[in-house]
Amino acid sequence: MRLHRYSRPKETALSVPDKPAPDETLPNPLPEPLRFHSPAPLVDIGANLTHESFTHDIDATLARARAAGVETLILTGTDREHAEQAVALCQAHEGLYATAGIHPHQASEWGPELEAAMAELHQKPQVVAVGECGLDFNRNFSTPAEQERAFEAQLALAAESGLPLFLHERDAGARMRDILGAWRDDISRAVIHCFTADRETLHGYLDLDLHIGLTGWICDERRGHHLRDLVGDIAANRLMVETDCPYLLPRNLPAKLKGRRHEPALLPWIVREIAHWRGESEAELAASSTATARAFFDIKES
């Protein structure tokens, strides 16, 4: 979840009905040129579907994702409220899993009660990773000291539970690598979600045997073009794909999208862009990224 890229208030968690029923009367907001279909099943490892913008059409959103070949989604839990809402969505829909953690923006809220709540969430079968957690020294909505305290506490929870880590980092690569290096023997798998940094930072993470999540940032000619020269450095068994929706709508879509809300059905477009710059086919990247994601999150094929 990339809240730091937007000056927005904290969103309200999605209210999940006991028995959600799809609204067949809602029109498809995706114009025909944006109705993609992946050549192989995809896993979106970062979808913020508890965002309030999905409240009115969550069932239709999931139906469009499946029609596009996005069969599995990992819902990002950035605080206790959203993690609990993500678990509720997972219980109501097949093919959904959740993460549970405290985003560095909310690190100042960390305390014994929150730690206990997170540990309890990590025991739920729907929760497949600890996070979103990490460091964000760009805006420092929580102080660096508060961020490091909450981050190390969540590293301890990951070590205790054995769950992989879903990590956030912005403008904090060196410190992130130092902390992860000290914990590397105690934690299992870890992915840097929505990687946007430089070559040195990327190779530092790869040297720590971390996974890398890529978004539509690579589609942004203003600030993401540097990724085009880096994506070939990531081994197929370390690369996963994500939308980070409703954020980071790709800027190079072949048609305009009213409202500019990103959604999982657009993930095949991101795969197409990444595959182009890696010099491989969409089918190859779709297959490898899905296999990597299933192994990382320990998700069995249905």
Disulfide bonds with the S-S distance in Angstrom:
none
